[in-house]
Amino acid sequence: MEIMYVNGTPARDDKPLVLVIGKLDGIHKGHQALLNAAAKQKGPEESLAVWTFKQHPLWVLKEDIRFKGSLLPEKEQMEVLEQFGVERVYQVDFTKDYAAISAETFIMEHLSQLNIKRIVVGEDFRFGAGRESGTDDLIDLCSNLNIAVTVVPVIKENGRKISSTKIREWIADGKMESVQAVLGKPYSITGTVVHGEALGRKLGFPTINMGGIEEYVTPKPGLYLGSAEIHHSPDHKEYWNVLINAGFSPTVGGRVYRLEAYLIDFSGDLYDKMVSIHFLRFLRDEIKFDNLDLLVAQMNEDKAEAKLILE
């Protein structure tokens, strides 16, 4: 898969494309519907392509902290897009100047540089400065360039429109079952195991400390039931049930948000290993205990509850 980084107007290219346009934040079921529709309409000589943004527009334009992190960082997003048959991705550097481009300029001066045969968007698609234009405008403008347009109906789950904004809210509220329902898989964070203070080991509950998680949308502080995917190599992965502690460790005076996981019944050294943590269920809020004995007692209760659920 080719990744084309776009800063301003894209370079001219004659490769025939069917182009999906959207942030594709998290590649939820709604985004999957766009990709599947585009793949079905792609001709034998055409390539499936995606036009997306490196930064979330609401973070760039409003500095809304809810949109600083990613549901799916770039590397993982590219891997998932490739699984859907995408052959080329236009990764746009979204800036305030780029956001000020009119809808007509975007189509007639930017997308006209590419050999687009068909554009695929959702019915709620908006584009141009201040989100000035919708799908009817897109169809009118593209007709001037002989580009066909497919508008895919909004996908709903339990009568509610699927949206990345709602997914972010659910993660912030610890509603991981709802997140999984619309992503089609559990919400996951991948990082490298780093050295911590080894307090868990001293208490009889050795945990792995996840490093390199700053890009992600952070879950609500608390304890979760989940699974760990240990990446020994591309062809060798190992899976364990885990208790995940997300938050600040208030019992020991923690001030920095951290992600730790206790692999149930696991024994071994995972330092420097890449591990993916999959969130399945929120169990309880983070608690500040008066002493470590109370913390250990609660951890034993948590482990027993987890085993009951898993059974």
C-alpha positions, 0 to 999 in steps of 0.5 A: 500500500502506498501512503501519499503525504499531502501538504497543500495541493496533491501532485498530479497523478493519472492512476485511476482511482475509486476514492473514499473521503473521510477522517475514518477515525477508528474505522468503525462500522460506518467507515467499513461500510464506505470501504466495502461500498467502494471496493464493490464499485471499483473497476478491474483497472482502478485502485481503491484509495482513501483521502484522510487527515493526519490530525483530527479537524476538531483538535486543529480548529478548536483545540478540543482536548477530546480529539487530541488522541487517536482511536487508531494511530496512523500505523495501525490505521494503515494496517487496517485500511490495507486489510480492506483492500486499500491500495493508496492513502492520501494522508493530508496535513490538516491545518487552519489554512487547509480548513479555509479552502472552499468546497469548489477549490477542494474539488476543482483544484485539489482533487482534479489533480487525481484521476478519480473515477468515483468518490464514495462518502457518507450521507452526512459528509460535509466539506469546504470552509466552515463545512459549507457544502454537503453531498448535493454540492459534491455531486454538482461539482464532480459532474464538471469533472465526470466523476461519479459519486456514491453516497452511502446511507448512515449506519446505525447501531440500536437506532443511533448513528455511529460516530467517532465522537460518540465512541470517544465519549464512551471510552471516556465513560468506560462503556467498552461494550458499546465501543466494541459493538460499533468498532466491531472489535474491542478498543485496544491500545498497543505499547511497549512494556517499560520498567515501573516501580515494581510495586505490583510484584511486591504485592503479589500482583506483578503488572506490565507498565505500558509505554508509548500510549500517548497517541491514544484516546485514554479510557476512564480511570478504573479497573477493566477486564480485558485481554493482552496480545503479546507480539513475539513476532509477526507470526507468533502472538500469545494471548492472556486474560488481564485485569487492566488498571487505567489511571493515577494510582491514588493509593500510592500518590500517583499523579500521572495517568498510566496503563498497567495490566495484570496477566492472570496466572502468567509468569515471565518477563515481558520488558521491551515486548510490544503488547496490545491491551484489549478492553472488554468490560469496566469493573469498578472506579479507581479507589484510594485506599488507606493502606496497601493491605486494603489494596491487596484485599481488593485486588484479590476480590477483583481477580476472583470476580474476573475469573467468575466472569471468564468462566 
